[in-house]
Amino acid sequence: MKVLVVGANGQIGSQLVQFLHASEKYTVRAMVRREEQVKLLESQGIEAVKADLEGSVDEIAEVAKGCDVIVFTAGSGGHTGADKTLLIDLDGAVKTVEAAEKAGIDRFIMVSALQAHHRENWNEKIRPYYVAKHYADRVLAQSNLTYTILRPGGLLNELGTGKVSIAENLERSFIPREDVARTILAVIDEERTFNRSFDLVSGDTAIKDALQSL
Ligand SMILES: NC(=O)c1ccc[n+]([C@@H]2O[C@H](COP(=O)([O-])OP(=O)(O)OC[C@H]3O[C@@H](n4cnc5c(N)ncnc54)[C@H](OP(=O)(O)O)[C@@H]3O)[C@@H](O)[C@H]2O)c1
């Protein structure tokens, strides 16, 4: 099973790429937007393709062809303005959903944000970001794709613990990026998560067991 990671040079994406590369179950194709990123990945024996989320749906569909799963973990980041939030976090995500449909890829995993589905719980300081996440998630959920939407809390660059809390609604909290990457890995073929969305923060339960509680 081949997994296209969109946002493969990112902090979650690059960890996920390494986990997939090391796994016996999956193969990985990393989607990045710069030639030097392609070369670096290829030097590690990892298949990499170049495409920009500000480009066309066809461009994304072309590099996705032949994959069985798409993981969207790209993002415009906190250093850019609301224009990039619209172009990457909203339209880039929706274009990737359209590209999956076009390329005939049924399985789609979206990295969203904690409580993106509840306006009243959006972080006041980053409402435009939450708007983007909310509507991108809605488009995916209304598509015919087999989706899973993970909504992690605040991301930390700490070592993962492998223990999480997963539920439809969780209080605002944090999670190491490594644990988000490991949870993505665990949901790819976990049928309990098909066409489901959930909040995700650090907790006391091993990832596989937490997914069983869904
Ligand atoms: N920060 C938080 O606390 C938080 C909380 C919940 C959810 N999230 C979400 O979690 C996800 C992953 O977070 P992260 O920390 O791993 O993000 P990150 O390190 O900022 O990585 C985002 C990736 O998206 C890529 N990207 C940006 N614009 C692009 C474009 N036009 N075309 C192709 N790729 C593009 C970037 O490419 P370059 O490397 O080339 O710049 C980068 O590799 C994001 O969706 C984020 O919104 C974040």
The ligand as an SDF file (V2000), in Angstrom:
LIG
                    3D

 48 52  0  0  0  0  0  0  0  0999 V2000
    0.8990   24.1230   15.2840 N   0  0  0  0  0  0  0  0  0  0  0  0
   -0.0430   23.5280   15.9760 C   0  0  0  0  0  0  0  0  0  0  0  0
   -0.0990   23.6020   17.2120 O   0  0  0  0  0  0  0  0  0  0  0  0
   -1.0870   22.7220   15.2510 C   0  0  0  0  0  0  0  0  0  0  0  0
   -2.1510   22.2050   15.9770 C   0  0  0  0  0  0  0  0  0  0  0  0
   -3.0590   21.3750   15.3380 C   0  0  0  0  0  0  0  0  0  0  0  0
   -2.9070   21.0760   13.9880 C   0  0  0  0  0  0  0  0  0  0  0  0
   -1.8700   21.6110   13.2830 N   0  0  0  0  0  0  0  0  0  0  0  0
   -1.7480   21.2110   11.8550 C   0  0  0  0  0  0  0  0  0  0  0  0
   -0.8430   20.1060   11.7960 O   0  0  0  0  0  0  0  0  0  0  0  0
   -0.3230   20.0010   10.4610 C   0  0  0  0  0  0  0  0  0  0  0  0
    1.1700   19.7470   10.4930 C   0  0  0  0  0  0  0  0  0  0  0  0
    1.8350   20.6350   11.3440 O   0  0  0  0  0  0  0  0  0  0  0  0
    3.4550   20.7860   11.3170 P   0  0  0  0  0  0  0  0  0  0  0  0
    3.8400   21.4650   12.5520 O   0  0  0  0  0  0  0  0  0  0  0  0
    4.0490   19.4930   10.9050 O   0  0  0  0  0  0  0  0  0  0  0  0
    3.5660   21.8020   10.0830 O   0  0  0  0  0  0  0  0  0  0  0  0
    4.8730   22.4160    9.4070 P   0  0  0  0  0  0  0  0  0  0  0  0
    6.1050   21.9000   10.0230 O   0  0  0  0  0  0  0  0  0  0  0  0
    4.6720   23.8930    9.2960 O   0  0  0  0  0  0  0  0  0  0  0  0
    4.8040   21.7690    7.9390 O   0  0  0  0  0  0  0  0  0  0  0  0
    3.9070   22.2080    6.9820 C   0  0  0  0  0  0  0  0  0  0  0  0
    4.4120   21.7570    5.6340 C   0  0  0  0  0  0  0  0  0  0  0  0
    3.5190   22.2650    4.6290 O   0  0  0  0  0  0  0  0  0  0  0  0
    4.3150   22.5870    3.5040 C   0  0  0  0  0  0  0  0  0  0  0  0
    3.6970   23.5670    2.6340 N   0  0  0  0  0  0  0  0  0  0  0  0
    3.3930   24.8530    2.9250 C   0  0  0  0  0  0  0  0  0  0  0  0
    2.9570   25.4760    1.8210 N   0  0  0  0  0  0  0  0  0  0  0  0
    2.9930   24.5580    0.8130 C   0  0  0  0  0  0  0  0  0  0  0  0
    2.6780   24.6020   -0.5670 C   0  0  0  0  0  0  0  0  0  0  0  0
    2.2430   25.7260   -1.1550 N   0  0  0  0  0  0  0  0  0  0  0  0
    2.8160   23.4860   -1.3070 N   0  0  0  0  0  0  0  0  0  0  0  0
    3.2730   22.3250   -0.7330 C   0  0  0  0  0  0  0  0  0  0  0  0
    3.5890   22.2250    0.5670 N   0  0  0  0  0  0  0  0  0  0  0  0
    3.4620   23.3340    1.3330 C   0  0  0  0  0  0  0  0  0  0  0  0
    5.5960   23.1650    4.0880 C   0  0  0  0  0  0  0  0  0  0  0  0
    6.6040   23.0800    3.1050 O   0  0  0  0  0  0  0  0  0  0  0  0
    8.1060   23.7030    3.3510 P   0  0  0  0  0  0  0  0  0  0  0  0
    8.7640   22.7460    4.3060 O   0  0  0  0  0  0  0  0  0  0  0  0
    8.6820   23.6860    1.9960 O   0  0  0  0  0  0  0  0  0  0  0  0
    7.9050   25.0710    3.9260 O   0  0  0  0  0  0  0  0  0  0  0  0
    5.8140   22.2920    5.3000 C   0  0  0  0  0  0  0  0  0  0  0  0
    6.6760   21.2170    5.0080 O   0  0  0  0  0  0  0  0  0  0  0  0
   -0.7280   21.2820    9.7510 C   0  0  0  0  0  0  0  0  0  0  0  0
   -1.8530   20.9890    8.9440 O   0  0  0  0  0  0  0  0  0  0  0  0
   -1.1310   22.1990   10.9140 C   0  0  0  0  0  0  0  0  0  0  0  0
   -2.0730   23.1560   10.5040 O   0  0  0  0  0  0  0  0  0  0  0  0
   -0.9720   22.4250   13.8850 C   0  0  0  0  0  0  0  0  0  0  0  0
  1  2  1  0
  2  3  2  0
  2  4  1  0
  4  5  1  0
  4 48  2  0
  5  6  2  0
  6  7  1  0
  7  8  2  0
  8  9  1  0
  8 48  1  0
  9 10  1  0
  9 46  1  0
 10 11  1  0
 11 12  1  0
 11 44  1  0
 12 13  1  0
 13 14  1  0
 14 15  2  0
 14 16  1  0
 14 17  1  0
 17 18  1  0
 18 19  2  0
 18 20  1  0
 18 21  1  0
 21 22  1  0
 22 23  1  0
 23 24  1  0
 23 42  1  0
 24 25  1  0
 25 26  1  0
 25 36  1  0
 26 27  1  0
 26 35  1  0
 27 28  2  0
 28 29  1  0
 29 30  1  0
 29 35  2  0
 30 31  1  0
 30 32  2  0
 32 33  1  0
 33 34  2  0
 34 35  1  0
 36 37  1  0
 36 42  1  0
 37 38  1  0
 38 39  2  0
 38 40  1  0
 38 41  1  0
 42 43  1  0
 44 45  1  0
 44 46  1  0
 46 47  1  0
M  CHG  2   8   1  16  -1
M  END
$$$$
